[in-house]
Amino acid sequence: MPTVKLKDNEPFDVALRRFKRSCEKAGVLADVRSREF
């Protein structure tokens, strides 16, 4: 599972965008969709 640590003075929106991008790179959503019934 990808993790993202907030940097000093980093807005939450930016961290969320980084988290979404790291999930995409790791293939998390594709994996969930493939296991969906």
C-alpha positions in Angstrom: 0.0 0.0 0.0 1.5 3.4 -1.0 2.1 5.9 1.7 2.6 9.6 1.6 4.1 11.8 4.3 3.1 15.4 4.6 6.0 17.8 4.1 6.4 21.0 6.0 3.9 23.6 4.9 2.4 21.3 2.3 -1.3 21.7 1.6 -3.4 18.5 2.0 -4.6 18.8 -1.6 -1.1 18.4 -2.9 -0.4 15.4 -0.6 -3.7 13.8 -1.7 -2.7 14.3 -5.4 0.7 12.7 -4.7 -1.0 9.8 -3.0 -3.4 9.2 -5.9 -0.5 9.3 -8.3 1.5 6.8 -6.3 -1.6 4.5 -6.1 -1.9 4.7 -9.9 1.8 3.8 -10.3 1.5 0.9 -7.9 -1.6 -0.4 -9.8 -3.8 -0.5 -6.7 -7.1 0.5 -8.4 -6.5 -1.9 -11.3 -5.9 -4.7 -8.8 -9.1 -3.9 -6.9 -11.1 -3.8 -10.1 -9.7 -7.2 -11.2 -10.7 -8.8 -7.9 -14.2 -7.2 -8.0 -17.1 -9.7 -8.3 
